[in-house]
Every structure is written in structure tokens, then in C-alpha cells.
Amino acid sequence: MQKNARGYVQDSCTSLNEAKACLQQALQTVEKDSNRERIEQSLQAVEHALEQCDATATTLSQV
């Protein structure tokens, strides 16, 4: 069966959660400060995208 929009958005949220977890693990192992800053910036961007994705999923579940 083909997914609807909500299914694809939920898949995206799952992938973003996995990316967030990987970036958090990367922060535990990074040594150089410049690399830490880049990872932190990436983590913030993923967290923001995840907030948006969750909001979209919530909206789609109410329709």
C-alpha cells in the first residue's frame, strides 16, 4: 500500500530523530573545537527541522 503525506512526514521525523542521535554521539567523540562547533550547528539545524516536521505531522493527523 502506498503511503500518504502523513506517512512520509512521519518517516522524515524518524530520520531526523536518527540524525539527531548520531550528531549527539559525534559530539561525544569530537576532539577539535572547530569541528565541535560545526557539529553543534548541524545539531541545531536538525533540531529546528525536527520541530517543524513534528508540527507538520501534528497538523496532518488532525485533518
N, C-alpha and C positions, 0 to 999 in steps of 0.2 A: 504494500500500500504506500502511496506517495504521501510525503509529509506536507502539512500545511505551513503557513507562515509561522505560526506559534511554535511548531516543532523545530523549524530551522533556527528560530531565535533562541529556543531553549538549548539547542546544540551549540550555538555560539556562546551562550552563557557558560556552558560546561567547559568549552575550550578556553575561554578567558579565565575561568577558575583554575584550570590546569596550568595556564601560562603564569598566573599569579603565584601559584605554589612553586613553580620552577624558578621564578625570579627571586622569591624569598629564599630558596635554597642557595641560589647563586650568591646572594648577599652574605650567607654564612661562610662561603669559601673564598670570596674575592680578597685579594691582598692589596692591590694598588688603589689608592684613594680616587684617582681619576676614573678607574673602572667602576668603583663603588658608586660614584656619582651618576655615571651613565646607567647603571642597573637600577638605581633608585628612581631616576627619571622614567625609565621604562616601566617600572612597577607602578608609579603614579599614573602613567598613561593607561596602563591596563586596568587599574582600579577605577579610573574615570569611565573607561569604556564599559566595564562591568556594571557600574551603576546605571549607565544609560541602557544597557542590554536588559538588566533586571526591570527597569521601569517599562521598557517596551514589552517584555514578557508579561508583566502585570497588566498592562493595558490590553494586550491581546487576549488574555484569559478572561477579561471582563466583558468582552464583546461577544 
